[in-house]
Amino acid sequence: MATSESLQRQRASHTKIVATVGPSCADEHCLEKLLLAGVDVFRVNAAHGDRAEHQQRLDQIRSVGRRLGRPVAVLFDLAGPKIRLGKLPGGQFRCSPGAQLRFVRGQTAKSPGDLTSTYESLVDELAIGDRVMLADGTVGLLVEERGEGYATCRVIQPGLIRSGQGINLPGAKLSIPTLGLADREEAVWAADNEVDFVGLSFVRTADDVRQLKTLLASDSRDDQPGGPQVIAKIEKPEAMDHLDAIVEAADGVMVARGDLGVETDIARMAVAQKEIIATCNRFRKPVIIATQMLDSMQHSRLPTRAEATDVANAILDGADACMLSGETAIGQYPDEAVRMMHRIALATEPLCRRARTRPKVDLSAEGVNPITEATVYAAGQLAEELDAKMVAVASASGATALSLSKNRNFVPTVGTSDSEATLRRMCLYWGVIPVPGAPTHDSSQLLQHLTNFGRKQGSLESGDRVVLITGTGLHVSAHNMIVVHELE
């Protein structure tokens, strides 16, 4: 009989991989190599490059996907209200312990010890006692005095700062909007170009998410009703205070550990990650773990032991996807980084399977169709007890495929749809293999198509069983029936 793993060879692991595009994968040949190495979703970072470059990246990704005959999802990551240092005299400045520095208005500091920022109102909104973190949290200041047009700070954590580096303000309440004009324009472009996911940076409340979803829906195309799905990036302490509401409002979540590790106590980073993942799994939303996962592989063919352990622990925690940033965007070894992430996932997932306890679904939860959820839950149990080699579902929106994903069945799962946008979204769903071109409206034809597909892939043979989640056509639920088929 065929093994379950043979179908899974198409993507090597159940955990999905998000890879950031950049100079290290600037042409279609490089993108194709990354896809073949195991990438499922490409991330385009709006903070780098202009509109023409973003369009070029998107066109290249779509072209490679068509050439390989497989769905490929794109995550367009909005820059958000990132506050940065203005220009410093000489381009850099060393902050000595206990020294006094002043934030002043303007774009360029006029004298040593003066700092400016890209956020004009910063000097008005800083309060005495606020902490100011610079250069990814390596330099720390404390606001001690405020006056007309300036805020005086004392250096409590010394180090070197450079022009244009980020400014983080843990706990400070600023009036800067989460979704500014530039981000709105980028989001409209993403909707017009049928991007699959839009990442919303520096989310503070669920209203931020709803605001972006309304904007995207107003510019959505026919094949993508509602527009791109919104990935809420958790990177501010306010987001942790409103975590349940944000996760419920969003279509997915990214644990953006770079700014989150600066804005909150870094000692709590692992605890916060576990809390976010658990919340996403409770609300049945995909969750991506990001930032510095294999960071040393920007310059090394092998990660550190701590990085390999970090990726494994994210998978053990229940992450749907892990993300590579600089490793694939500017690193020297993008292919190796992707392959290494797959190797770690393959080594870790058997432990996930042994340690798994199947959670009971809250059938009364908001947005959950209890009939579909119960059917999916039962189908997963049935597939494992019958040692089925495939679980399959045809899903118009992808919601049932996502439900299968969140049940963490280790039987290879195939998702089909008439919608290309839905197939691309499935690229983010743990363990789901999107298969285009299937006849989705006739269960018998769909089974025959998937049987032929499985035989061609070498994952199905005579005597193997396939579990299909389908429906009777009743209005109450599109998916309310389970079919078990044994190949002749």
RAFEN-V956034 format. One record per helix or strand of 3 or more residues. SS is the DSSP state (H for helix, E for strand). FROM is the first residue (numbers start at 1). TO is the last residue. If there is no record, write none. Layout:
ss=[SS	SS]
from=[FROM	FROM]
to=[TO	TO]
//
This chain:
ss=[H	E	H	H	E	H	E	E	H	E	E	H	E	E	E	E	E	H	E	H	H	E	H	H	E	H	H	E	H	H	E	H	H	H	E	H	E	H	E	H	E	E]
from=[4	16	23	28	41	51	73	83	89	92	100	122	131	139	150	159	166	181	197	206	222	229	237	243	252	257	266	286	295	305	321	326	334	370	390	399	413	420	432	443	465	481]
to=[8	20	25	37	45	68	77	85	91	95	104	125	134	147	157	162	168	192	200	218	224	234	241	249	256	263	283	290	298	317	324	329	355	385	394	406	416	428	434	457	470	486]
//
